[in-house]
């Protein structure tokens, strides 16, 4: 059997149609995956820190806030004094020569935080005579790093003060 020119053209058109359909399917899959990824990012959690050194109340501290629309899982919390790791907030307070009896630490490891939720990391009730030293310590020397993962499987370490978690302060 001899193939005619029409038969060859029909085969070429069929192959071209199949390739165009395949390319369209691949493109649709890529766009769907990208849209899913963008949606996950848009609904992902993010953490922020609030530092309280209000002199009027003598209460100092730090609060962790979920500023994103998704849930977040806290894996670990690390503390630093002038960029050097310490084993906990208690050791940080002792390093500052402040009274550890006035400290109220909170254990956040393995906790979940919902959107907009705020959770204290530590609170310190400073004596009047220690107010300035305690405020300076919280504002300028102590830093907290939080290792967390979001529902979208994005894991990060967020530091309360850039450059103070694991790096020497200049």
C-alpha angles and dihedrals in degrees: 000000000000120000114227126218089255091056091051091048090050091051092049091048091049092050092046091049091050091050092049090049091049092049090049092051093049091048091050091050092050092049091048092051091047092050090050091050092048091049091051091052092047091052096041126116127248130188132226134176131230116202116200120198100152106165093200095065098035086224118127131176152116130262129197115221130193101221096176131080096247136073122265132204117213110219102175142348122213129188130213134189113201090341095308119114120245126189095245146335089276090063090046091055091047090049088056090052091242126138112270088200088073093054124102109191124190125211108225100167113125092009126135123222125200127212113298092005119143124201126185116242094190140340126205124192103207124206113239090251091053098042097102095042092046093048092049090049094051094043100041112019114030123071133178126210118200120198107204144160129211129219086256089064094250110141124194144158113234120196123206091222123028112242096013100088107085097339129094116255112242 
